[in-house]
């Protein structure tokens, strides 16, 4: 947890009385309140395909979609987009990109299209949401592509920094940016994104936290510590990588989380 304190003015009061000078010193310290931890419970766990290096996780029309990356050091891992059957963990691929060229990243559905980022190519792909056929491409100036979500009007993109970029869904050009802060300090490594009831939730890469962001000002207003799930993931699969993936199903008001090559997807309950 990052805590930054703002130190107030040091006031030194000197007073003299006769031959015995009386010196008193008082210090006023004003601290920035730390971000509250959001309490949660695990309501269910389901199997998850451990070959999936999860980069994006979301619901669309009642189905759980997952996008994956393909690290060079893991030659058997693919950059794919597909549907995960929650009860069984069975993954059905719908799209695959050439791992020798691209590293798949976050995805989002918007109206009748599916959008996908790539890691370092500064290039995204557009697919028909029903047939999954590629129908276009788009470029972006961000040095990297990480996560995607939508607020219903824009595509919201993370790139591993403290800045979220709002893209016009028609032109796919930046309309605005949002700097994210935790305890008044910039919070970088923002990764997989999910929009839930007016707030943006983001995995913070390299940590076990999911943060809740107020999109009106970029302030982190709460955080979920999923360390216990990360620890369990490492026990269930020694090759498991970091926490990454948060999906909200508006039809059931349920939230699911997982990580790269985790053996489970967890349904979690918290006030949201």
N, C-alpha and C positions, 0 to 999 in steps of 0.2 A: 504494500500500500504506500502510495506516495503522499507525504504530508509536507506541506510547506507553510512555515509560520512567517507572519509579517510582524517584525518587531517594532513596537511603539517607541516613542521618544523617551530617552533616559533623562529623568529630571533630577537634578541635584540641588537640594535646598540647603543653603548655609545660613545659619543664624548664630549670633553671638550674644552671650549673656555674661556681663562682668568679665572676669578673668578666665572663664571657662567656656571656650567656644563650643557650641553644640552643632554637630554636623549630622544631617540625616539624608538618606538616599532612598529613593523609591523608583521601581522599574514597572512600567506599564507594558504588558505584552498582549497583543491581539492576535489570536490564532484563527486560521481558516478552518472551518469545520470539515472533518474528513467525510468522504462519501459514504453514505450508509450501505451496509451489506444487506442484500435482499435474501431473505430466508426462503428456502425451497425444500421440497421433498420429492423423492423418486416414487412415482406412482406405478411405473411399469418399466421393464427392460425387455428388449427384443434383440434377436440376433442381427449381426451386421457383417457384411462381406469384408473380410480383412485384406482383400486385395485392393480396396478402394482408398486411394489417397485423397480424402475428401477436401474439396475446395468450396463447393456450394451445396446448400441444402435448403429445399423449399417445398411447399405444397402448391399444387395447381390442379384445380378441378378434382380435389379429393385424393390426388395421388402424390406420393412423396418422390420428388426428383432429386437426383444427386449428380454433381459434376466433380470430376477428379483431375488431378495433375499426374505427371509422370516424371519423377526425379531421374536424372541420368544414372545415379548409382543403383537404381532399382529397375533393371531392364525388363522385368516381367510386368511392371505396372503400366497401365494405359491411361491416356487422356480421353475420357469418355463422358457422355451424359446419358443417364438412363433413369429407370423407375425402380425404386426399392419397395418390395412387398413387405410391409411392416411385420406381420405375424411370422413370416418365415425367414426374412432377411435376404430373400432371393433378389438378385439385381438383374434387370433386363436392359441391356444397352440399346440406345436409340441413335446415338451419334458418336463417332470417333474421329479425332483429328490426328494428324501425323505427329507422333511423339518425337520424331527426329527433327522437326521444325518448331513445333508448338508445345507449350505446357499449358494445359487447360486450367482455367481459374473459375471465378464466380459466374453464376447465371441468374437470369430473372425473366419471367414472362411478363409481357405488357401487351394487352389486347390480344391480337392474333399472332404475335411473334414471340420467339424465344431469343434472348441475347446472351452471348458468352464472351467473357474476356480471356485474353491470353496473358501470360506472365510478363515477358520482356519484349514481345514483338510490337507493342503499341498498336495492336490490332484486335478487333472484335469481330465475331461472326453473328449473323442474323439467320434464324431458321423459321420456317413455317411451324406454328405451334401444334398443328395437327399432323402434318406429314413428316416433320423434322428434316425436310429438305433445306439445304442452304440456299437462301435467297438474296444474301447480300453480305457486305463487310462494312466495317467502319474503323476509323483510326482515332487515336486520342494522343494528346501531348504528354499525359502522365508518363513518367518513366517506366512504371510497372502497372499491371492490372491485378487486383486482388479480389475484392468482393463486389457484389451487386445486390440491390434491392430496389423497391419502388415505393413512393409515397402516394401513388395513384395519379400523379401529374408528371413526375420526372423519373428517370433512372438515376439511382444514387450509387456512386462508385467509390470504393476505397482503393488506395494504392500503396498501403504500407506506411504512410506518413500519418500525421495528425489531421489531415485535410480530407473531407468528403467532397466529391464533385457531383453536382447536379447536372445531368445531361437532358437536353430537350429530346423527347422520345422520337420526334420526327426528323430533325436535322442531326441528332446525336452530337451536338456541340454543347460546350459548357454554358450553362445559364448563370450559375453562381457556385460558390464554394462555401464550405462550413468548416471552421477550425474547431476541433474538439479539445476540451480542456478537462482535466481532473484536478480538483483542488487548486484551480487557477493556473495549473501548469499544463503545457501541451502534452497530449497523450498520443503517441505515435504507435505504429504497428497495428493500426486498425485493419481488421481482416474481414472475415465472413460477416455479412450484414443481414438483418431481418427487421422489417417494419411491423410493429405490434401496437395497435391502439394509440397511434399518435406519437410513438417514440421509436427511435432507432436503437436496436440492440446490436452490439458488435463484439465478436471475439477479438481479444487482444493477443496477437500472435506471440508465442513463446511464454505465455502465462496460462493460468487456469481460470482466468476471469472472462466473464461476459459483462459488458458495461451497458447501461441504459442511458441513452443520450437524448437530451431535449433538443429537437431540431430547430427550435426558435432561436437558440443562442449557442448551441454546441456544448453545453455544460453536461458533464456526467452527473446524473442525479441518483444513481444507484449502481451496484455491481453484485454479480453472483459469483461466488467462489465455488468452482466445481473441482477442487483439488481431490476430493474423495473419489469422484468418478474417474479422474485421470489416473489415480493410483490403482483403482480397480482395473482399468483398461490395461495398464502395464502388467498386471498379474495375469490377466486373461490372455494377453498376447504380448510376449516380450518385444516384438517388433513394432508395437503400437507407437505412433508419433503423437504430436501435440493435439490438444483439444481444437476442433474446428468444425463448426456446423451447428446452426440453430435454425429451426423451422417452426413456423406457427401455422396451425390449421384453423382458419376462422370458422369453419363449419362445426368444429367440435370444441373450439377454444382451448386446444391443447398445444403444448410446446414440446419439441423433441430436440435433443442435442446428441452429438457424437464427436468423433475425432478421426484423424487420419489413421487408417488401418486398425481402428478399434473393433473389438469383437461384439460390441453392443451399441444399439441406439437406445437412449434413455428418454422416457416420457417424464417430464418434471412438472411440478405444480408450484406456482408462486403467484403472488398478487401482481396482476398486470392489467 
